[in-house]
Amino acid sequence: MHRLKPGALARLIVPALLSLLLLACSHRPPGADAAPVPNANHNPEALEIDTAETMRDHALRDLSRRLRVAVAEIEVRRAEAVTWSDGALGCPQPGFAYTQALVPGYQVVLAVGDTEYHYHGGSHGRPFLCPEDRRQAPLEAHQTPAHH
C-alpha cells in the first residue's frame, strides 16, 4: 500500500474544491437576464459603454432575445447620449435610494410593430429595459444617428 506524504492530499483536494466553488459562483439561473436592472452600478456584467451605437447594439441583442425575434425585425427609433437627473437612470424602482447627482448615460428607443421598448443606461454597464410605468425622460439628449 502506498502512503501519501504529509500535505499531499491537501494539495490535491484544495485546488479541486476551489475549482468547484468558482464554477458554482459563475452559474446564472435561467431567466437571470429577463429582469430589468434598476441601476447600472448594480449590474454584475458591467462594462464600459462609450457610444450610443454600442448601447444600441447591446439593446438590440437583448430585445431580440427577449422577444425571440430577429434583430432585423427591430426598428431603432432613437439612440442618444443623455443626462439623467439621478442614479436611477430615468427608471427608479420603488424602495431604492439613488445618488442625487447628474449622471451621463444613454437612451435607446426600439420598436417592434407599434410597441416601443426604452433602454436606459449609464456610461458603465449594459443597457436595461425600463418598464413604461417607471420611465422618466432624461434632462437633455445629445442625438446621434440611429442607423441600423
Biotite code that builds the C-alpha atoms (Angstrom):
import biotite.structure as struc

atoms = struc.array([
    struc.Atom([0.000, 0.000, 0.000], chain_id="A", res_id=1, res_name="MET", atom_name="CA", element="C"),
    struc.Atom([1.277, 3.476, -0.905], chain_id="A", res_id=2, res_name="HIS", atom_name="CA", element="C"),
    struc.Atom([1.404, 6.185, 1.706], chain_id="A", res_id=3, res_name="ARG", atom_name="CA", element="C"),
    struc.Atom([0.973, 9.825, 0.763], chain_id="A", res_id=4, res_name="LEU", atom_name="CA", element="C"),
    struc.Atom([3.437, 12.361, 2.021], chain_id="A", res_id=5, res_name="LYS", atom_name="CA", element="C"),
    struc.Atom([2.070, 14.810, 4.606], chain_id="A", res_id=6, res_name="PRO", atom_name="CA", element="C"),
    struc.Atom([0.119, 17.570, 2.860], chain_id="A", res_id=7, res_name="GLY", atom_name="CA", element="C"),
    struc.Atom([-0.107, 15.703, -0.472], chain_id="A", res_id=8, res_name="ALA", atom_name="CA", element="C"),
    struc.Atom([-3.808, 15.006, -0.067], chain_id="A", res_id=9, res_name="LEU", atom_name="CA", element="C"),
    struc.Atom([-4.484, 18.665, 0.710], chain_id="A", res_id=10, res_name="ALA", atom_name="CA", element="C"),
    struc.Atom([-2.528, 19.731, -2.396], chain_id="A", res_id=11, res_name="ARG", atom_name="CA", element="C"),
    struc.Atom([-4.843, 17.515, -4.471], chain_id="A", res_id=12, res_name="LEU", atom_name="CA", element="C"),
    struc.Atom([-8.167, 18.349, -2.832], chain_id="A", res_id=13, res_name="ILE", atom_name="CA", element="C"),
    struc.Atom([-7.873, 22.122, -2.281], chain_id="A", res_id=14, res_name="VAL", atom_name="CA", element="C"),
    struc.Atom([-7.471, 23.055, -5.989], chain_id="A", res_id=15, res_name="PRO", atom_name="CA", element="C"),
    struc.Atom([-10.365, 20.757, -6.910], chain_id="A", res_id=16, res_name="ALA", atom_name="CA", element="C"),
    struc.Atom([-12.618, 22.332, -4.264], chain_id="A", res_id=17, res_name="LEU", atom_name="CA", element="C"),
    struc.Atom([-11.647, 25.856, -5.343], chain_id="A", res_id=18, res_name="LEU", atom_name="CA", element="C"),
    struc.Atom([-12.456, 24.992, -8.967], chain_id="A", res_id=19, res_name="SER", atom_name="CA", element="C"),
    struc.Atom([-15.887, 23.682, -7.971], chain_id="A", res_id=20, res_name="LEU", atom_name="CA", element="C"),
    struc.Atom([-16.549, 26.771, -5.875], chain_id="A", res_id=21, res_name="LEU", atom_name="CA", element="C"),
    struc.Atom([-15.644, 29.117, -8.745], chain_id="A", res_id=22, res_name="LEU", atom_name="CA", element="C"),
    struc.Atom([-17.802, 27.123, -11.156], chain_id="A", res_id=23, res_name="LEU", atom_name="CA", element="C"),
    struc.Atom([-20.774, 27.238, -8.775], chain_id="A", res_id=24, res_name="ALA", atom_name="CA", element="C"),
    struc.Atom([-20.408, 31.003, -8.267], chain_id="A", res_id=25, res_name="CYS", atom_name="CA", element="C"),
    struc.Atom([-20.347, 31.668, -12.003], chain_id="A", res_id=26, res_name="SER", atom_name="CA", element="C"),
    struc.Atom([-23.605, 29.805, -12.705], chain_id="A", res_id=27, res_name="HIS", atom_name="CA", element="C"),
    struc.Atom([-26.505, 32.052, -13.747], chain_id="A", res_id=28, res_name="ARG", atom_name="CA", element="C"),
    struc.Atom([-30.021, 30.737, -13.152], chain_id="A", res_id=29, res_name="PRO", atom_name="CA", element="C"),
    struc.Atom([-32.445, 30.531, -16.105], chain_id="A", res_id=30, res_name="PRO", atom_name="CA", element="C"),
    struc.Atom([-34.107, 33.880, -16.797], chain_id="A", res_id=31, res_name="GLY", atom_name="CA", element="C"),
    struc.Atom([-31.394, 35.859, -14.992], chain_id="A", res_id=32, res_name="ALA", atom_name="CA", element="C"),
    struc.Atom([-31.227, 38.255, -17.948], chain_id="A", res_id=33, res_name="ASP", atom_name="CA", element="C"),
    struc.Atom([-35.009, 38.753, -18.089], chain_id="A", res_id=34, res_name="ALA", atom_name="CA", element="C"),
    struc.Atom([-35.384, 41.162, -15.151], chain_id="A", res_id=35, res_name="ALA", atom_name="CA", element="C"),
    struc.Atom([-34.669, 44.868, -15.688], chain_id="A", res_id=36, res_name="PRO", atom_name="CA", element="C"),
    struc.Atom([-31.599, 46.172, -13.922], chain_id="A", res_id=37, res_name="VAL", atom_name="CA", element="C"),
    struc.Atom([-32.550, 49.151, -11.735], chain_id="A", res_id=38, res_name="PRO", atom_name="CA", element="C"),
    struc.Atom([-29.124, 50.757, -11.760], chain_id="A", res_id=39, res_name="ASN", atom_name="CA", element="C"),
    struc.Atom([-26.065, 50.121, -13.906], chain_id="A", res_id=40, res_name="ALA", atom_name="CA", element="C"),
    struc.Atom([-23.871, 50.254, -10.785], chain_id="A", res_id=41, res_name="ASN", atom_name="CA", element="C"),
    struc.Atom([-25.587, 47.063, -9.569], chain_id="A", res_id=42, res_name="HIS", atom_name="CA", element="C"),
    struc.Atom([-25.061, 45.179, -12.822], chain_id="A", res_id=43, res_name="ASN", atom_name="CA", element="C"),
    struc.Atom([-22.683, 42.222, -12.399], chain_id="A", res_id=44, res_name="PRO", atom_name="CA", element="C"),
    struc.Atom([-21.825, 42.333, -16.086], chain_id="A", res_id=45, res_name="GLU", atom_name="CA", element="C"),
    struc.Atom([-20.578, 45.916, -16.004], chain_id="A", res_id=46, res_name="ALA", atom_name="CA", element="C"),
    struc.Atom([-18.595, 47.074, -18.964], chain_id="A", res_id=47, res_name="LEU", atom_name="CA", element="C"),
    struc.Atom([-17.565, 50.373, -20.468], chain_id="A", res_id=48, res_name="GLU", atom_name="CA", element="C"),
    struc.Atom([-20.166, 51.773, -22.851], chain_id="A", res_id=49, res_name="ILE", atom_name="CA", element="C"),
    struc.Atom([-18.592, 54.590, -24.797], chain_id="A", res_id=50, res_name="ASP", atom_name="CA", element="C"),
    struc.Atom([-21.026, 55.358, -27.604], chain_id="A", res_id=51, res_name="THR", atom_name="CA", element="C"),
    struc.Atom([-24.745, 55.430, -28.307], chain_id="A", res_id=52, res_name="ALA", atom_name="CA", element="C"),
    struc.Atom([-24.061, 52.940, -31.113], chain_id="A", res_id=53, res_name="GLU", atom_name="CA", element="C"),
    struc.Atom([-22.563, 50.426, -28.684], chain_id="A", res_id=54, res_name="THR", atom_name="CA", element="C"),
    struc.Atom([-25.521, 50.919, -26.343], chain_id="A", res_id=55, res_name="MET", atom_name="CA", element="C"),
    struc.Atom([-27.895, 50.474, -29.289], chain_id="A", res_id=56, res_name="ARG", atom_name="CA", element="C"),
    struc.Atom([-26.235, 47.205, -30.306], chain_id="A", res_id=57, res_name="ASP", atom_name="CA", element="C"),
    struc.Atom([-26.495, 45.773, -26.776], chain_id="A", res_id=58, res_name="HIS", atom_name="CA", element="C"),
    struc.Atom([-30.162, 46.828, -26.562], chain_id="A", res_id=59, res_name="ALA", atom_name="CA", element="C"),
    struc.Atom([-30.945, 45.277, -29.959], chain_id="A", res_id=60, res_name="LEU", atom_name="CA", element="C"),
    struc.Atom([-29.423, 41.937, -28.940], chain_id="A", res_id=61, res_name="ARG", atom_name="CA", element="C"),
    struc.Atom([-31.259, 41.978, -25.596], chain_id="A", res_id=62, res_name="ASP", atom_name="CA", element="C"),
    struc.Atom([-34.659, 42.762, -27.131], chain_id="A", res_id=63, res_name="LEU", atom_name="CA", element="C"),
    struc.Atom([-34.107, 40.163, -29.853], chain_id="A", res_id=64, res_name="SER", atom_name="CA", element="C"),
    struc.Atom([-33.511, 37.520, -27.139], chain_id="A", res_id=65, res_name="ARG", atom_name="CA", element="C"),
    struc.Atom([-36.457, 38.674, -25.011], chain_id="A", res_id=66, res_name="ARG", atom_name="CA", element="C"),
    struc.Atom([-38.982, 38.689, -27.853], chain_id="A", res_id=67, res_name="LEU", atom_name="CA", element="C"),
    struc.Atom([-37.373, 35.864, -29.834], chain_id="A", res_id=68, res_name="ARG", atom_name="CA", element="C"),
    struc.Atom([-37.336, 37.952, -32.996], chain_id="A", res_id=69, res_name="VAL", atom_name="CA", element="C"),
    struc.Atom([-34.545, 38.665, -35.458], chain_id="A", res_id=70, res_name="ALA", atom_name="CA", element="C"),
    struc.Atom([-32.597, 41.883, -34.912], chain_id="A", res_id=71, res_name="VAL", atom_name="CA", element="C"),
    struc.Atom([-33.613, 42.899, -38.443], chain_id="A", res_id=72, res_name="ALA", atom_name="CA", element="C"),
    struc.Atom([-37.273, 43.000, -37.285], chain_id="A", res_id=73, res_name="GLU", atom_name="CA", element="C"),
    struc.Atom([-36.483, 45.655, -34.655], chain_id="A", res_id=74, res_name="ILE", atom_name="CA", element="C"),
    struc.Atom([-36.690, 49.332, -35.582], chain_id="A", res_id=75, res_name="GLU", atom_name="CA", element="C"),
    struc.Atom([-34.255, 51.748, -33.933], chain_id="A", res_id=76, res_name="VAL", atom_name="CA", element="C"),
    struc.Atom([-36.212, 54.924, -33.280], chain_id="A", res_id=77, res_name="ARG", atom_name="CA", element="C"),
    struc.Atom([-33.575, 56.718, -31.211], chain_id="A", res_id=78, res_name="ARG", atom_name="CA", element="C"),
    struc.Atom([-30.080, 56.107, -29.825], chain_id="A", res_id=79, res_name="ALA", atom_name="CA", element="C"),
    struc.Atom([-28.602, 59.049, -27.965], chain_id="A", res_id=80, res_name="GLU", atom_name="CA", element="C"),
    struc.Atom([-26.293, 60.208, -25.236], chain_id="A", res_id=81, res_name="ALA", atom_name="CA", element="C"),
    struc.Atom([-28.322, 61.819, -22.447], chain_id="A", res_id=82, res_name="VAL", atom_name="CA", element="C"),
    struc.Atom([-28.001, 63.275, -18.963], chain_id="A", res_id=83, res_name="THR", atom_name="CA", element="C"),
    struc.Atom([-30.097, 61.548, -16.283], chain_id="A", res_id=84, res_name="TRP", atom_name="CA", element="C"),
    struc.Atom([-31.313, 63.542, -13.273], chain_id="A", res_id=85, res_name="SER", atom_name="CA", element="C"),
    struc.Atom([-30.003, 60.975, -10.777], chain_id="A", res_id=86, res_name="ASP", atom_name="CA", element="C"),
    struc.Atom([-28.571, 57.486, -10.284], chain_id="A", res_id=87, res_name="GLY", atom_name="CA", element="C"),
    struc.Atom([-31.900, 55.836, -11.148], chain_id="A", res_id=88, res_name="ALA", atom_name="CA", element="C"),
    struc.Atom([-31.035, 56.490, -14.810], chain_id="A", res_id=89, res_name="LEU", atom_name="CA", element="C"),
    struc.Atom([-34.605, 57.513, -15.591], chain_id="A", res_id=90, res_name="GLY", atom_name="CA", element="C"),
    struc.Atom([-36.052, 54.256, -14.253], chain_id="A", res_id=91, res_name="CYS", atom_name="CA", element="C"),
    struc.Atom([-36.500, 54.465, -10.467], chain_id="A", res_id=92, res_name="PRO", atom_name="CA", element="C"),
    struc.Atom([-37.503, 51.307, -8.669], chain_id="A", res_id=93, res_name="GLN", atom_name="CA", element="C"),
    struc.Atom([-39.739, 51.672, -5.591], chain_id="A", res_id=94, res_name="PRO", atom_name="CA", element="C"),
    struc.Atom([-37.870, 51.209, -2.320], chain_id="A", res_id=95, res_name="GLY", atom_name="CA", element="C"),
    struc.Atom([-34.433, 52.016, -3.751], chain_id="A", res_id=96, res_name="PHE", atom_name="CA", element="C"),
    struc.Atom([-32.347, 55.094, -2.960], chain_id="A", res_id=97, res_name="ALA", atom_name="CA", element="C"),
    struc.Atom([-30.287, 56.668, -5.732], chain_id="A", res_id=98, res_name="TYR", atom_name="CA", element="C"),
    struc.Atom([-27.450, 59.164, -5.940], chain_id="A", res_id=99, res_name="THR", atom_name="CA", element="C"),
    struc.Atom([-28.773, 62.687, -6.336], chain_id="A", res_id=100, res_name="GLN", atom_name="CA", element="C"),
    struc.Atom([-26.373, 63.931, -8.988], chain_id="A", res_id=101, res_name="ALA", atom_name="CA", element="C"),
    struc.Atom([-26.476, 64.357, -12.740], chain_id="A", res_id=102, res_name="LEU", atom_name="CA", element="C"),
    struc.Atom([-25.422, 61.138, -14.459], chain_id="A", res_id=103, res_name="VAL", atom_name="CA", element="C"),
    struc.Atom([-24.205, 60.921, -18.057], chain_id="A", res_id=104, res_name="PRO", atom_name="CA", element="C"),
    struc.Atom([-25.637, 57.980, -19.949], chain_id="A", res_id=105, res_name="GLY", atom_name="CA", element="C"),
    struc.Atom([-27.580, 56.746, -22.923], chain_id="A", res_id=106, res_name="TYR", atom_name="CA", element="C"),
    struc.Atom([-31.145, 56.095, -24.030], chain_id="A", res_id=107, res_name="GLN", atom_name="CA", element="C"),
    struc.Atom([-32.182, 53.771, -26.840], chain_id="A", res_id=108, res_name="VAL", atom_name="CA", element="C"),
    struc.Atom([-35.760, 53.520, -28.087], chain_id="A", res_id=109, res_name="VAL", atom_name="CA", element="C"),
    struc.Atom([-36.557, 50.416, -30.117], chain_id="A", res_id=110, res_name="LEU", atom_name="CA", element="C"),
    struc.Atom([-39.835, 49.272, -31.654], chain_id="A", res_id=111, res_name="ALA", atom_name="CA", element="C"),
    struc.Atom([-41.385, 46.071, -32.870], chain_id="A", res_id=112, res_name="VAL", atom_name="CA", element="C"),
    struc.Atom([-44.626, 46.861, -34.644], chain_id="A", res_id=113, res_name="GLY", atom_name="CA", element="C"),
    struc.Atom([-46.421, 49.582, -32.677], chain_id="A", res_id=114, res_name="ASP", atom_name="CA", element="C"),
    struc.Atom([-44.784, 48.740, -29.347], chain_id="A", res_id=115, res_name="THR", atom_name="CA", element="C"),
    struc.Atom([-41.835, 50.802, -28.139], chain_id="A", res_id=116, res_name="GLU", atom_name="CA", element="C"),
    struc.Atom([-39.119, 49.488, -25.829], chain_id="A", res_id=117, res_name="TYR", atom_name="CA", element="C"),
    struc.Atom([-36.994, 52.004, -23.919], chain_id="A", res_id=118, res_name="HIS", atom_name="CA", element="C"),
    struc.Atom([-33.497, 51.053, -22.809], chain_id="A", res_id=119, res_name="TYR", atom_name="CA", element="C"),
    struc.Atom([-31.621, 53.209, -20.312], chain_id="A", res_id=120, res_name="HIS", atom_name="CA", element="C"),
    struc.Atom([-28.040, 53.109, -19.146], chain_id="A", res_id=121, res_name="GLY", atom_name="CA", element="C"),
    struc.Atom([-25.151, 54.979, -17.642], chain_id="A", res_id=122, res_name="GLY", atom_name="CA", element="C"),
    struc.Atom([-21.660, 55.279, -19.041], chain_id="A", res_id=123, res_name="SER", atom_name="CA", element="C"),
    struc.Atom([-20.777, 51.995, -17.278], chain_id="A", res_id=124, res_name="HIS", atom_name="CA", element="C"),
    struc.Atom([-22.886, 48.874, -17.531], chain_id="A", res_id=125, res_name="GLY", atom_name="CA", element="C"),
    struc.Atom([-25.167, 47.248, -20.025], chain_id="A", res_id=126, res_name="ARG", atom_name="CA", element="C"),
    struc.Atom([-28.394, 48.975, -21.024], chain_id="A", res_id=127, res_name="PRO", atom_name="CA", element="C"),
    struc.Atom([-31.540, 47.726, -19.332], chain_id="A", res_id=128, res_name="PHE", atom_name="CA", element="C"),
    struc.Atom([-35.164, 47.652, -20.399], chain_id="A", res_id=129, res_name="LEU", atom_name="CA", element="C"),
    struc.Atom([-37.170, 50.210, -18.429], chain_id="A", res_id=130, res_name="CYS", atom_name="CA", element="C"),
    struc.Atom([-40.874, 49.406, -17.933], chain_id="A", res_id=131, res_name="PRO", atom_name="CA", element="C"),
    struc.Atom([-43.303, 52.118, -19.026], chain_id="A", res_id=132, res_name="GLU", atom_name="CA", element="C"),
    struc.Atom([-44.695, 52.642, -15.505], chain_id="A", res_id=133, res_name="ASP", atom_name="CA", element="C"),
    struc.Atom([-41.242, 53.642, -14.171], chain_id="A", res_id=134, res_name="ARG", atom_name="CA", element="C"),
    struc.Atom([-39.923, 55.508, -17.215], chain_id="A", res_id=135, res_name="ARG", atom_name="CA", element="C"),
    struc.Atom([-38.728, 59.109, -16.822], chain_id="A", res_id=136, res_name="GLN", atom_name="CA", element="C"),
    struc.Atom([-37.331, 61.362, -19.527], chain_id="A", res_id=137, res_name="ALA", atom_name="CA", element="C"),
    struc.Atom([-33.678, 62.423, -19.413], chain_id="A", res_id=138, res_name="PRO", atom_name="CA", element="C"),
    struc.Atom([-32.772, 66.045, -18.714], chain_id="A", res_id=139, res_name="LEU", atom_name="CA", element="C"),
    struc.Atom([-31.089, 66.506, -22.054], chain_id="A", res_id=140, res_name="GLU", atom_name="CA", element="C"),
    struc.Atom([-30.256, 64.450, -25.095], chain_id="A", res_id=141, res_name="ALA", atom_name="CA", element="C"),
    struc.Atom([-27.280, 64.616, -27.436], chain_id="A", res_id=142, res_name="HIS", atom_name="CA", element="C"),
    struc.Atom([-28.662, 62.898, -30.513], chain_id="A", res_id=143, res_name="GLN", atom_name="CA", element="C"),
    struc.Atom([-26.593, 60.621, -32.660], chain_id="A", res_id=144, res_name="THR", atom_name="CA", element="C"),
    struc.Atom([-27.871, 58.983, -35.839], chain_id="A", res_id=145, res_name="PRO", atom_name="CA", element="C"),
    struc.Atom([-29.757, 55.769, -35.118], chain_id="A", res_id=146, res_name="ALA", atom_name="CA", element="C"),
    struc.Atom([-28.598, 53.874, -38.215], chain_id="A", res_id=147, res_name="HIS", atom_name="CA", element="C"),
    struc.Atom([-29.012, 50.143, -38.262], chain_id="A", res_id=148, res_name="HIS", atom_name="CA", element="C"),
])
